[in-house]
C-alpha cells in the first residue's frame, strides 16, 4: 500500500467558458455542469469546479471523463495541483458594503427635556 502524501494526493480544477446565447447553448452548459457534479466535482466559483483525487492515477481517470464530455464549442481547461500546492491557496471573501443611511427621515427622533 502506498503511503498517502500531500505530494501524491491531487486536486483537479476545471475552468470553463461555454457559450450561452441560445437555448441549446444553455442546455449544453447545464448538462456539462451536471455531469461534472455527477463525477464528484464541486463548484468553487462560477465556471470553476474542483475535485479531490487520492492519486495521480485517479486524476488521470477523471481527466479522461472530462475529455469524454467536452462540449463542441467553448473552452475547457484542466489544472492539476498537489495537495501541498492546494494547501498554499489563499482565499479572500469580501462582504457587500452596507450603505449608510443618512436620510433624516430614517433618523430616530431626539427627545428634548427642559
mmCIF file of the C-alpha atoms, coordinates in Angstrom:
data_MODEL
# 
_entry.id   MODEL 
# 
loop_
_atom_site.group_PDB 
_atom_site.id 
_atom_site.type_symbol 
_atom_site.label_atom_id 
_atom_site.label_alt_id 
_atom_site.label_comp_id 
_atom_site.label_asym_id 
_atom_site.label_entity_id 
_atom_site.label_seq_id 
_atom_site.pdbx_PDB_ins_code 
_atom_site.Cartn_x 
_atom_site.Cartn_y 
_atom_site.Cartn_z 
_atom_site.occupancy 
_atom_site.B_iso_or_equiv 
_atom_site.pdbx_formal_charge 
_atom_site.auth_seq_id 
_atom_site.auth_comp_id 
_atom_site.auth_asym_id 
_atom_site.auth_atom_id 
_atom_site.pdbx_PDB_model_num 
ATOM 1   C CA . UNK A 1 1   ? 0.000   0.000  0.000   1.00 0.00 ? 1   UNK A CA 1 
ATOM 2   C CA . UNK A 1 2   ? 1.370   3.395  -0.980  1.00 0.00 ? 2   UNK A CA 1 
ATOM 3   C CA . UNK A 1 3   ? 1.598   5.975  1.772   1.00 0.00 ? 3   UNK A CA 1 
ATOM 4   C CA . UNK A 1 4   ? -0.720  8.958  1.394   1.00 0.00 ? 4   UNK A CA 1 
ATOM 5   C CA . UNK A 1 5   ? 1.315   12.070 0.842   1.00 0.00 ? 5   UNK A CA 1 
ATOM 6   C CA . UNK A 1 6   ? 0.435   15.712 0.272   1.00 0.00 ? 6   UNK A CA 1 
ATOM 7   C CA . UNK A 1 7   ? 2.686   15.459 -2.797  1.00 0.00 ? 7   UNK A CA 1 
ATOM 8   C CA . UNK A 1 8   ? 0.814   12.431 -4.165  1.00 0.00 ? 8   UNK A CA 1 
ATOM 9   C CA . UNK A 1 9   ? -2.767  13.498 -3.446  1.00 0.00 ? 9   UNK A CA 1 
ATOM 10  C CA . UNK A 1 10  ? -4.110  15.644 -6.295  1.00 0.00 ? 10  UNK A CA 1 
ATOM 11  C CA . UNK A 1 11  ? -6.751  18.297 -6.851  1.00 0.00 ? 11  UNK A CA 1 
ATOM 12  C CA . UNK A 1 12  ? -8.305  18.825 -10.262 1.00 0.00 ? 12  UNK A CA 1 
ATOM 13  C CA . UNK A 1 13  ? -9.531  22.262 -11.260 1.00 0.00 ? 13  UNK A CA 1 
ATOM 14  C CA . UNK A 1 14  ? -11.846 22.569 -14.255 1.00 0.00 ? 14  UNK A CA 1 
ATOM 15  C CA . UNK A 1 15  ? -12.258 26.054 -15.709 1.00 0.00 ? 15  UNK A CA 1 
ATOM 16  C CA . UNK A 1 16  ? -14.772 26.528 -18.484 1.00 0.00 ? 16  UNK A CA 1 
ATOM 17  C CA . UNK A 1 17  ? -16.201 29.273 -20.623 1.00 0.00 ? 17  UNK A CA 1 
ATOM 18  C CA . UNK A 1 18  ? -19.094 27.992 -22.691 1.00 0.00 ? 18  UNK A CA 1 
ATOM 19  C CA . UNK A 1 19  ? -21.457 29.958 -24.918 1.00 0.00 ? 19  UNK A CA 1 
ATOM 20  C CA . UNK A 1 20  ? -24.943 30.683 -23.533 1.00 0.00 ? 20  UNK A CA 1 
ATOM 21  C CA . UNK A 1 21  ? -26.539 32.734 -26.328 1.00 0.00 ? 21  UNK A CA 1 
ATOM 22  C CA . UNK A 1 22  ? -29.142 30.222 -27.481 1.00 0.00 ? 22  UNK A CA 1 
ATOM 23  C CA . UNK A 1 23  ? -31.437 27.847 -25.626 1.00 0.00 ? 23  UNK A CA 1 
ATOM 24  C CA . UNK A 1 24  ? -29.407 24.908 -26.957 1.00 0.00 ? 24  UNK A CA 1 
ATOM 25  C CA . UNK A 1 25  ? -26.158 26.533 -25.696 1.00 0.00 ? 25  UNK A CA 1 
ATOM 26  C CA . UNK A 1 26  ? -27.639 26.950 -22.236 1.00 0.00 ? 26  UNK A CA 1 
ATOM 27  C CA . UNK A 1 27  ? -28.759 23.308 -22.230 1.00 0.00 ? 27  UNK A CA 1 
ATOM 28  C CA . UNK A 1 28  ? -25.250 22.141 -23.207 1.00 0.00 ? 28  UNK A CA 1 
ATOM 29  C CA . UNK A 1 29  ? -23.793 24.363 -20.455 1.00 0.00 ? 29  UNK A CA 1 
ATOM 30  C CA . UNK A 1 30  ? -26.209 22.969 -17.832 1.00 0.00 ? 30  UNK A CA 1 
ATOM 31  C CA . UNK A 1 31  ? -25.562 19.385 -18.960 1.00 0.00 ? 31  UNK A CA 1 
ATOM 32  C CA . UNK A 1 32  ? -21.789 19.849 -18.717 1.00 0.00 ? 32  UNK A CA 1 
ATOM 33  C CA . UNK A 1 33  ? -22.109 21.268 -15.183 1.00 0.00 ? 33  UNK A CA 1 
ATOM 34  C CA . UNK A 1 34  ? -24.420 18.428 -14.089 1.00 0.00 ? 34  UNK A CA 1 
ATOM 35  C CA . UNK A 1 35  ? -22.027 15.828 -15.452 1.00 0.00 ? 35  UNK A CA 1 
ATOM 36  C CA . UNK A 1 36  ? -19.105 17.441 -13.614 1.00 0.00 ? 36  UNK A CA 1 
ATOM 37  C CA . UNK A 1 37  ? -21.134 17.398 -10.400 1.00 0.00 ? 37  UNK A CA 1 
ATOM 38  C CA . UNK A 1 38  ? -22.099 13.785 -11.063 1.00 0.00 ? 38  UNK A CA 1 
ATOM 39  C CA . UNK A 1 39  ? -18.392 12.927 -11.224 1.00 0.00 ? 39  UNK A CA 1 
ATOM 40  C CA . UNK A 1 40  ? -17.777 14.441 -7.783  1.00 0.00 ? 40  UNK A CA 1 
ATOM 41  C CA . UNK A 1 41  ? -16.744 17.971 -8.705  1.00 0.00 ? 41  UNK A CA 1 
ATOM 42  C CA . UNK A 1 42  ? -17.936 20.889 -6.595  1.00 0.00 ? 42  UNK A CA 1 
ATOM 43  C CA . UNK A 1 43  ? -18.318 24.495 -7.620  1.00 0.00 ? 43  UNK A CA 1 
ATOM 44  C CA . UNK A 1 44  ? -15.592 26.728 -6.253  1.00 0.00 ? 44  UNK A CA 1 
ATOM 45  C CA . UNK A 1 45  ? -16.654 29.778 -8.282  1.00 0.00 ? 45  UNK A CA 1 
ATOM 46  C CA . UNK A 1 46  ? -18.875 30.244 -11.299 1.00 0.00 ? 46  UNK A CA 1 
ATOM 47  C CA . UNK A 1 47  ? -17.369 28.111 -14.081 1.00 0.00 ? 47  UNK A CA 1 
ATOM 48  C CA . UNK A 1 48  ? -14.627 26.796 -11.754 1.00 0.00 ? 48  UNK A CA 1 
ATOM 49  C CA . UNK A 1 49  ? -15.082 23.301 -10.340 1.00 0.00 ? 49  UNK A CA 1 
ATOM 50  C CA . UNK A 1 50  ? -12.712 21.259 -8.161  1.00 0.00 ? 50  UNK A CA 1 
ATOM 51  C CA . UNK A 1 51  ? -12.324 17.628 -7.192  1.00 0.00 ? 51  UNK A CA 1 
ATOM 52  C CA . UNK A 1 52  ? -10.090 15.809 -4.734  1.00 0.00 ? 52  UNK A CA 1 
ATOM 53  C CA . UNK A 1 53  ? -8.264  12.764 -6.103  1.00 0.00 ? 53  UNK A CA 1 
ATOM 54  C CA . UNK A 1 54  ? -6.353  10.310 -3.921  1.00 0.00 ? 54  UNK A CA 1 
ATOM 55  C CA . UNK A 1 55  ? -3.626  9.815  -6.524  1.00 0.00 ? 55  UNK A CA 1 
ATOM 56  C CA . UNK A 1 56  ? -2.307  10.890 -9.884  1.00 0.00 ? 56  UNK A CA 1 
ATOM 57  C CA . UNK A 1 57  ? -3.872  7.775  -11.409 1.00 0.00 ? 57  UNK A CA 1 
ATOM 58  C CA . UNK A 1 58  ? -7.277  8.783  -10.053 1.00 0.00 ? 58  UNK A CA 1 
ATOM 59  C CA . UNK A 1 59  ? -6.775  12.273 -11.502 1.00 0.00 ? 59  UNK A CA 1 
ATOM 60  C CA . UNK A 1 60  ? -5.995  10.655 -14.886 1.00 0.00 ? 60  UNK A CA 1 
ATOM 61  C CA . UNK A 1 61  ? -9.332  8.792  -14.772 1.00 0.00 ? 61  UNK A CA 1 
ATOM 62  C CA . UNK A 1 62  ? -11.315 11.958 -14.028 1.00 0.00 ? 62  UNK A CA 1 
ATOM 63  C CA . UNK A 1 63  ? -9.399  13.953 -16.639 1.00 0.00 ? 63  UNK A CA 1 
ATOM 64  C CA . UNK A 1 64  ? -10.346 11.344 -19.247 1.00 0.00 ? 64  UNK A CA 1 
ATOM 65  C CA . UNK A 1 65  ? -14.002 11.510 -18.153 1.00 0.00 ? 65  UNK A CA 1 
ATOM 66  C CA . UNK A 1 66  ? -13.965 15.268 -18.728 1.00 0.00 ? 66  UNK A CA 1 
ATOM 67  C CA . UNK A 1 67  ? -12.417 14.767 -22.157 1.00 0.00 ? 67  UNK A CA 1 
ATOM 68  C CA . UNK A 1 68  ? -15.277 12.396 -22.970 1.00 0.00 ? 68  UNK A CA 1 
ATOM 69  C CA . UNK A 1 69  ? -17.954 15.016 -22.162 1.00 0.00 ? 69  UNK A CA 1 
ATOM 70  C CA . UNK A 1 70  ? -16.350 18.102 -23.739 1.00 0.00 ? 70  UNK A CA 1 
ATOM 71  C CA . UNK A 1 71  ? -18.878 20.366 -25.462 1.00 0.00 ? 71  UNK A CA 1 
ATOM 72  C CA . UNK A 1 72  ? -18.378 21.136 -29.156 1.00 0.00 ? 72  UNK A CA 1 
ATOM 73  C CA . UNK A 1 73  ? -17.789 24.849 -28.570 1.00 0.00 ? 73  UNK A CA 1 
ATOM 74  C CA . UNK A 1 74  ? -16.331 26.946 -25.800 1.00 0.00 ? 74  UNK A CA 1 
ATOM 75  C CA . UNK A 1 75  ? -13.178 26.486 -23.767 1.00 0.00 ? 75  UNK A CA 1 
ATOM 76  C CA . UNK A 1 76  ? -12.451 23.981 -21.007 1.00 0.00 ? 76  UNK A CA 1 
ATOM 77  C CA . UNK A 1 77  ? -9.146  23.933 -19.095 1.00 0.00 ? 77  UNK A CA 1 
ATOM 78  C CA . UNK A 1 78  ? -7.998  21.383 -16.525 1.00 0.00 ? 78  UNK A CA 1 
ATOM 79  C CA . UNK A 1 79  ? -5.359  22.172 -13.916 1.00 0.00 ? 79  UNK A CA 1 
ATOM 80  C CA . UNK A 1 80  ? -3.853  19.509 -11.684 1.00 0.00 ? 80  UNK A CA 1 
ATOM 81  C CA . UNK A 1 81  ? -2.182  20.534 -8.414  1.00 0.00 ? 81  UNK A CA 1 
ATOM 82  C CA . UNK A 1 82  ? -0.827  18.561 -5.481  1.00 0.00 ? 82  UNK A CA 1 
ATOM 83  C CA . UNK A 1 83  ? -2.495  18.710 -2.090  1.00 0.00 ? 83  UNK A CA 1 
ATOM 84  C CA . UNK A 1 84  ? 0.585   20.587 -0.841  1.00 0.00 ? 84  UNK A CA 1 
ATOM 85  C CA . UNK A 1 85  ? 0.119   23.282 -3.512  1.00 0.00 ? 85  UNK A CA 1 
ATOM 86  C CA . UNK A 1 86  ? -3.628  23.396 -2.836  1.00 0.00 ? 86  UNK A CA 1 
ATOM 87  C CA . UNK A 1 87  ? -2.886  23.988 0.845   1.00 0.00 ? 87  UNK A CA 1 
ATOM 88  C CA . UNK A 1 88  ? -0.962  27.138 -0.076  1.00 0.00 ? 88  UNK A CA 1 
ATOM 89  C CA . UNK A 1 89  ? -4.001  28.718 -1.747  1.00 0.00 ? 89  UNK A CA 1 
ATOM 90  C CA . UNK A 1 90  ? -5.186  31.982 -0.261  1.00 0.00 ? 90  UNK A CA 1 
ATOM 91  C CA . UNK A 1 91  ? -8.891  32.785 -0.469  1.00 0.00 ? 91  UNK A CA 1 
ATOM 92  C CA . UNK A 1 92  ? -10.302 36.231 0.151   1.00 0.00 ? 92  UNK A CA 1 
ATOM 93  C CA . UNK A 1 93  ? -14.035 36.522 0.525   1.00 0.00 ? 93  UNK A CA 1 
ATOM 94  C CA . UNK A 1 94  ? -15.495 40.001 0.629   1.00 0.00 ? 94  UNK A CA 1 
ATOM 95  C CA . UNK A 1 95  ? -18.758 41.189 2.011   1.00 0.00 ? 95  UNK A CA 1 
ATOM 96  C CA . UNK A 1 96  ? -21.136 43.643 0.453   1.00 0.00 ? 96  UNK A CA 1 
ATOM 97  C CA . UNK A 1 97  ? -20.692 47.076 1.933   1.00 0.00 ? 97  UNK A CA 1 
ATOM 98  C CA . UNK A 1 98  ? -23.679 48.387 3.814   1.00 0.00 ? 98  UNK A CA 1 
ATOM 99  C CA . UNK A 1 99  ? -24.908 51.746 2.609   1.00 0.00 ? 99  UNK A CA 1 
ATOM 100 C CA . UNK A 1 100 ? -25.017 54.343 5.329   1.00 0.00 ? 100 UNK A CA 1 
ATOM 101 C CA . UNK A 1 101 ? -28.467 55.704 5.852   1.00 0.00 ? 101 UNK A CA 1 
ATOM 102 C CA . UNK A 1 102 ? -28.053 59.416 6.313   1.00 0.00 ? 102 UNK A CA 1 
ATOM 103 C CA . UNK A 1 103 ? -31.580 60.228 5.291   1.00 0.00 ? 103 UNK A CA 1 
ATOM 104 C CA . UNK A 1 104 ? -33.048 62.338 8.127   1.00 0.00 ? 104 UNK A CA 1 
ATOM 105 C CA . UNK A 1 105 ? -36.414 60.622 7.827   1.00 0.00 ? 105 UNK A CA 1 
ATOM 106 C CA . UNK A 1 106 ? -34.693 57.402 8.928   1.00 0.00 ? 106 UNK A CA 1 
ATOM 107 C CA . UNK A 1 107 ? -33.077 59.051 11.960  1.00 0.00 ? 107 UNK A CA 1 
ATOM 108 C CA . UNK A 1 108 ? -34.784 58.480 15.321  1.00 0.00 ? 108 UNK A CA 1 
ATOM 109 C CA . UNK A 1 109 ? -36.459 61.494 16.939  1.00 0.00 ? 109 UNK A CA 1 
ATOM 110 C CA . UNK A 1 110 ? -34.497 63.113 19.721  1.00 0.00 ? 110 UNK A CA 1 
ATOM 111 C CA . UNK A 1 111 ? -36.239 63.890 22.978  1.00 0.00 ? 111 UNK A CA 1 
ATOM 112 C CA . UNK A 1 112 ? -35.617 67.374 24.429  1.00 0.00 ? 112 UNK A CA 1 
ATOM 113 C CA . UNK A 1 113 ? -36.077 67.941 28.162  1.00 0.00 ? 113 UNK A CA 1 
ATOM 114 C CA . UNK A 1 114 ? -36.411 71.434 29.769  1.00 0.00 ? 114 UNK A CA 1 
# 
